[in-house]
Amino acid sequence: MTSEEKVKTQGVKRSPKWASVRKRYLRAHPNCAVCGGTAKLEVHHIIPFNMAPEKELDEKNLITLCEGHKQINCHLVVGHGFDYKDYNPHARKTAGFFKWLKKCKQKIKVVKQA
């Protein structure tokens, strides 16, 4: 385990199955759950696996979030509430809310242009 992986996993060793679960999850969920982006995707554990190792491979505990654009780091904001030391147990609801806001903003633009 590299030093970067140790920091990212809080020193907890990943399951040998993680890489294949991550790959399969990204194939099924290839877009950020917030913005729909496809760059710099992370498969984020809603409940960190170092806190609940039994949920590491549970797809119900995963969400695709990106770090790929300037406007918002979806992984940091939605997955961690602006602090990588924290986590958001409501990441799916938060992602849905941000998606809804984006739709509203687009509809407001259309109305203003009309």
C-alpha positions in Angstrom: 0.0 0.0 0.0 1.5 3.4 -1.0 1.5 6.3 1.4 -1.2 8.0 -0.7 -3.4 4.9 -0.4 -2.9 4.7 3.4 -4.1 8.3 3.8 -7.0 7.8 1.5 -8.1 4.6 3.3 -7.2 5.7 6.8 -4.7 2.9 6.9 -7.4 0.2 6.4 -6.4 -2.4 3.9 -8.7 -2.7 0.8 -10.3 -5.9 -0.1 -8.6 -7.7 -3.0 -12.1 -7.6 -4.7 -12.2 -3.8 -4.6 -10.7 -3.1 -8.0 -13.2 -5.3 -9.8 -16.2 -4.0 -7.8 -15.0 -0.4 -8.6 -14.6 -1.2 -12.3 -18.0 -2.9 -12.5 -19.7 0.0 -10.7 -18.2 2.6 -13.0 -19.4 0.6 -16.0 -22.9 0.6 -14.6 -22.7 4.3 -13.4 -20.3 6.0 -15.8 -21.4 9.6 -14.9 -21.1 11.8 -11.9 -24.4 11.6 -9.8 -24.3 15.3 -9.4 -23.3 16.9 -12.7 -23.3 14.0 -15.1 -19.6 14.6 -15.8 -17.3 11.8 -16.9 -13.8 13.3 -16.1 -11.8 12.2 -13.0 -14.5 9.9 -11.6 -14.3 8.5 -8.1 -16.4 5.6 -6.8 -17.2 7.1 -3.4 -18.2 5.1 -0.3 -21.1 6.9 1.3 -20.3 5.4 4.7 -16.5 5.2 4.7 -15.3 1.6 4.5 -12.8 2.2 7.3 -15.8 2.9 9.5 -17.9 0.0 8.1 -15.6 -2.5 6.4 -18.5 -4.8 5.7 -19.9 -2.1 3.3 -16.7 -1.7 1.3 -18.0 -3.9 -1.6 -21.7 -3.1 -1.1 -22.9 -1.3 -4.2 -25.7 0.3 -2.2 -22.9 2.2 -0.3 -21.3 3.5 -3.5 -21.9 6.6 -5.6 -20.0 8.0 -8.6 -18.8 11.5 -8.0 -16.3 13.6 -10.1 -13.4 15.8 -9.4 -13.3 16.9 -13.0 -14.3 20.5 -13.5 -13.7 24.0 -12.1 -17.2 24.9 -11.0 -17.5 22.3 -8.3 -15.6 19.3 -7.0 -18.6 17.0 -6.6 -16.6 14.4 -4.7 -15.5 17.0 -2.1 -18.8 18.9 -1.8 -21.3 16.1 -2.0 -19.3 13.2 -0.7 -17.5 15.0 2.1 -19.4 18.2 2.8 -16.3 20.3 1.9 -14.0 18.4 4.2 -12.2 15.2 3.2 -12.0 14.2 6.9 -15.8 14.1 7.0 -18.5 12.2 5.2 -22.0 12.8 4.1 -24.3 9.8 4.9 -27.0 11.5 2.7 -24.8 11.8 -0.4 -27.5 10.4 -2.7 -30.1 12.8 -1.6 -27.6 15.7 -1.7 -26.6 14.7 -5.3 -30.3 14.6 -6.3 -30.8 18.1 -4.8 -27.9 19.5 -6.7 -29.2 17.9 -9.9 -32.6 19.4 -9.2 -31.1 22.9 -8.7 -29.2 22.6 -12.0 -32.5 21.8 -13.8 -34.2 24.8 -12.1 -31.4 27.1 -13.1 -31.7 25.9 -16.8 -35.5 26.4 -16.7 -35.0 29.9 -15.3 -32.5 30.7 -18.1 -35.1 29.6 -20.7 -37.8 31.7 -19.2 -35.6 34.8 -19.0 -34.6 34.4 -22.6 -38.2 34.1 -23.8 
